[in-house]
Amino acid sequence: MNEYKLTWSSWFNVKLIPGYQIASGKSNDNPYGCGSLQLQLPLFCQQGLPFESLFAGTLNLDLGSATFRWSKPWKAITELQWHRDFPAESFLFSPCEITHSGQRYSAFIYYPDPATKIGHFQSSNTIEVISTFIPGLNYGDTIKVRVPLDYIEVAGVQHG
């Protein structure tokens, strides 16, 4: 991620929590027939985003009492028609980095715009991250993340 020449936050602790499992397609309540990211990732790549090697599922990271806010998105895709049976959605993205078991991973905050999303909304202290597959990662694990201050404001974090 250093190729972006960004100003990074300090590392802070987050907890991996279960999400709706719509992005990965593991939910029984999935309206799309497969994982939403399986459908979206190729379209994001067509828009020039470097997502070819990313896992088609999200990491849902609980910020605890911390909050995050967009200063401005690194990349935004507006009104993407990614499923023929549902309205177009808009997405915001930012690079981020996570560490687990001493290994650092480049990743991206994935933020479907709530104004265009049809359901499955995240709580205000949860961020969704897409990355390559991370072996050995389990719900309840505490991992470290850092975000670019150029795009994301984070308040009230526990630094680690």
N, C-alpha and C positions, 0 to 999 in steps of 0.2 A: 504494500500500500504506500510505501514511501515515495513512489513515483508521482503521487498526487501533490507532494510538497505542501502538506497540510499542517496546521497547528493542532496537536492532539491533546485531549484531556488526559489527566492522570488515569491510571488503571483503577477501575472500581469493581466491586463484587456485585454479581447478579445471581439469581437462582433460576435454573432451568425448570420450567413448569409445563404441564400438558396444555396444549391448545385445543382447538376444535377438531383438529386433524382433517380439515378440509383441504389445506394446501398439499398435504401428502397423499390424500385420497384414502386414508385409513378409516375415516368416519363412515358409519352406516347411514348417517343423515346428510350425505354429500349429494347436492343437486346436480353436479356436473358430469357424473359418469366416470370420472377419474380425478386425480388430484388437480387442483386449480393451477398449481405451479407447473405441472406437466404440460398444460396447455399454454401457460403464460411465458415460461422461460424462452422458448424459441422466438416468440414475438418480441420479448425484451431484447434478445440478441439482434433481431432484425432492426431494432431501433438504435443499435450501436453499443449496447451495454455488454460488458465482458463477463457474461454469465454462462458460458458454454459448459464449464466443468462443475457447476453448482448442483447440489443435491436438491431434488424436487420435493422439498418440505421445509418448514420453517422451524427455527429454534425460538421458542417463546421465552423471553427473558424477563423475569420479575425484578423490577428495580427497587422493590421494598418501598420505603417512604420517599424515595427520590422521584423526581419528575423530569420529563424531557420535553423540549419544545423545538420546533424547527426554526432556525434563523432564516435559512433558505435551503431548498433542496440542492443536492449535488446534481441530480438528474430528476426530471419530472417527465412523465408520459401522461398525456391527457386524452381522455375519451378513447381508450383502447377497447376495441370490440374483440374480446378474446373468446367469447362463447356466443354462438348464434342465437341461443334461447334467452339470453339475459342482456340487460342494458350495458353499454360501455362503461368502463371504470377508469379512474385516474390513479396514478401511483407516484409516490415520492421515494427517492433512494438516497442513501448516503453510505460511503465506505465506512467500515469500522474494523476493529481487530478484536479477536477473542483469544484467550489462552485456556487450555485445558490440559492437565497432566504435564505441564512444562512445555507444551507445544503451542506455538503461535499460529493462528489462522487468519488469513484475510477474509473478510466477510462484508456483507452489505445489510444495512437496515432497509427493510421492505415495509412500505407503509401504503396500503391501499387507502385512498382518500375516503374518510367516512361519509362525505357528502355524496359519493357515487357508489359506495359499497352496498350490496343488497342485504347483508346480515353478517352474523358472526363477528361482532365488534369486540375489540380488545379493551381491557381496562386501561385507565390513563397511566398506570405505572407498569405497563407491559409493552415491550418492544418486540417486534418480530424481526429475526435475522435470517438471511439465507447465506449459506457457505458451502464449501465442499463437505462431503460426509466426514464426520468426526467420530472415529471409533471409541467405544468405551464411555460415551456420554450418556447419562441416565437422568431421568426426572429426579429433581431434588438436589442435583449436583450444584455446587457453587462454582462459578467460573468467573474469570475476569474479562472485562471489556473496556475498550477505550473508543472514544468517538472524536471526530474532527470538530473542533470548536468553530470552524468556518461555517458549519452547517447545522450543528446541534447544540442546544444549550441544555445542560444537565445541572439540576440543583438538588442538594441534600443527599449526595451519594456517600457511601462508605468506601473509602479508598483502601486498596489492598496492595 
